[in-house]
C-alpha cells in the first residue's frame, strides 16, 4: 500500500492514471511505482509513504508505524559521500529544481564524490513555479530543501556565485567574484530570463519583470488599488492576474 497524495502539491492520486505498475498524478504528471512508492517521473522530489499489507482471516490488514503516518512523503535514501573512495567533483550550475534533483539523484544512485551546486541567487533552490501563486512568499518558505538537508547529504551550496565562463578543455568554470573551480563533470541548468520589451520607459518605477521572490514581493505589494497591466497571456500572466485580483 502507498500514500494517497502526490508528494509534489498533494493531489489525490485516486484521481490519477493507473497502469503498468505505476500511478501518475492527475495535476502535473508526477509518476510513482505502486509497489515501492518510489518517484519515477517529476515534478516532485520525494517518494510516497509505503506500508506493508497482509491478509489475515479474510481481512486485508495494512500495517503502519506512527512515524510513517506523520507524512505522505518519503525522502529517497542517499549514500554518504566518501572522498577517499571517489575524488571526482560534479559541479551543478544553477539554483532551480533541475540542479536540486540532479544533486539528490547522484547521491541516490551511489555517487560518493563531491557535489557542488553554484547559484547566483542568495537562497537555496526553491520552487519557482509557486512565485505566481504565492507572491508574498519568501525564498525561505519556497525552498525545496533546507540548508541542513544539503549539509547532511554532502551537497555543497554556493550562494551568490554566478558563473561567467566555462573552459571545456581545462574543465574549469570561472565565477564573477574572480574565483575558478575545476570539475570532472558539469551540468548547466541556469533556466531562462524574462524578455524585456525594449521600449522607452521600461526602466521606470513600477515596471516589473518576474523571476525571483523579490520580484514577486515587489509586484504584489505595488498593485493594491492600482491599475495593473500584465503583458503576456501565458500561465504566468494568468496566475499573476489571479493573485492580483485579491488585492
Rosetta blueprint (number, residue, H / E / L):
1 X L
2 X E
3 X L
4 X L
5 X E
6 X L
7 X L
8 X L
9 X L
10 X L
11 X L
12 X E
13 X H
14 X H
15 X H
16 X L
17 X E
18 X E
19 X E
20 X L
21 X L
22 X E
23 X E
24 X E
25 X L
26 X L
27 X L
28 X L
29 X L
30 X L
31 X E
32 X E
33 X E
34 X L
35 X L
36 X L
37 X L
38 X L
39 X E
40 X E
41 X E
42 X L
43 X L
44 X L
45 X L
46 X L
47 X E
48 X E
49 X L
50 X E
51 X L
52 X E
53 X E
54 X E
55 X E
56 X E
57 X L
58 X L
59 X E
60 X E
61 X E
62 X E
63 X E
64 X L
65 X L
66 X L
67 X L
68 X H
69 X H
70 X H
71 X L
72 X L
73 X E
74 X E
75 X L
76 X L
77 X L
78 X L
79 X L
80 X L
81 X L
82 X L
83 X L
84 X L
85 X L
86 X L
87 X L
88 X L
89 X E
90 X E
91 X E
92 X E
93 X E
94 X L
95 X L
96 X L
97 X H
98 X H
99 X H
100 X H
101 X H
102 X H
103 X H
104 X H
105 X H
106 X H
107 X H
108 X H
109 X L
110 X L
111 X L
112 X L
113 X L
114 X E
115 X E
116 X E
117 X E
118 X E
119 X L
120 X L
121 X L
122 X L
123 X L
124 X L
125 X L
126 X E
127 X L
128 X H
129 X H
130 X H
131 X H
132 X H
133 X L
134 X L
135 X L
136 X L
137 X L
138 X L
139 X L
140 X L
141 X L
142 X L
143 X E
144 X L
145 X L
146 X L
147 X H
148 X H
149 X H
150 X H
151 X H
152 X H
153 X L
154 X L
155 X E
156 X E
157 X E
158 X E
159 X L
160 X L
161 X L
162 X L
163 X E
164 X E
165 X E
166 X E
167 X E
168 X L
169 X L
170 X L
171 X L
172 X E
173 X E
174 X E
175 X E
176 X L
177 X L
178 X L
179 X L
180 X E
181 X E
182 X E
183 X L
184 X L
185 X E
186 X E
187 X E
188 X E
189 X L
190 X L
191 X L
192 X L
193 X L
194 X L
195 X L
196 X L
197 X L
198 X L
199 X L
200 X L
201 X L
202 X L
203 X L
204 X L
205 X L
206 X L
207 X L
208 X L
209 X L
210 X L
211 X L
212 X L
213 X H
214 X H
215 X H
216 X H
217 X H
218 X H
219 X H
220 X H
221 X H
222 X H
223 X L
224 X L
225 X L
226 X L
227 X L
228 X L
229 X L
230 X L
231 X L
232 X L
233 X L
234 X L
235 X H
236 X H
237 X H
238 X H
239 X H
240 X H
241 X H
242 X H
243 X H
244 X H
245 X H
246 X L
247 X L
